[in-house]
Amino acid sequence: MTLLAAPALPLHTAGKYVAGAYIVLVVMLVVYVGIMALRTSRTRRELSELRQELADREVRENPAAAPGSPAPVRRGDRLAEPEREVAR
């Protein structure tokens, strides 16, 4: 029972340990946020490259999907041809 009543460290010496614990916590938090920022930027870059590769592949497979031509429109579950003007 005497262990529960006595403080673990005298209060005048515990301050540096508490400050050290907070410093370690903040450093770990900054490292974690830095790692997540690097992963996010890498994922965005890879996603951008994949989107560009997909666009290039679509242009190769379907030349009508070139940047200057009208884009196909989604209707329901399938791609529909873009509407074309009727010459009169």
RAMOWO-V632261 format. One record per helix or strand. SS is the DSSP state (hx for helix, st for strand). FROM is the first residue (numbers start at 1). TO is the last residue. If there is no record, write none. Layout:
ss=[SS	SS]
from=[FROM	FROM]
to=[TO	TO]
This chain:
ss=[hx	hx	hx	st	st]
from=[2	11	63	73	78]
to=[5	61	65	75	80]
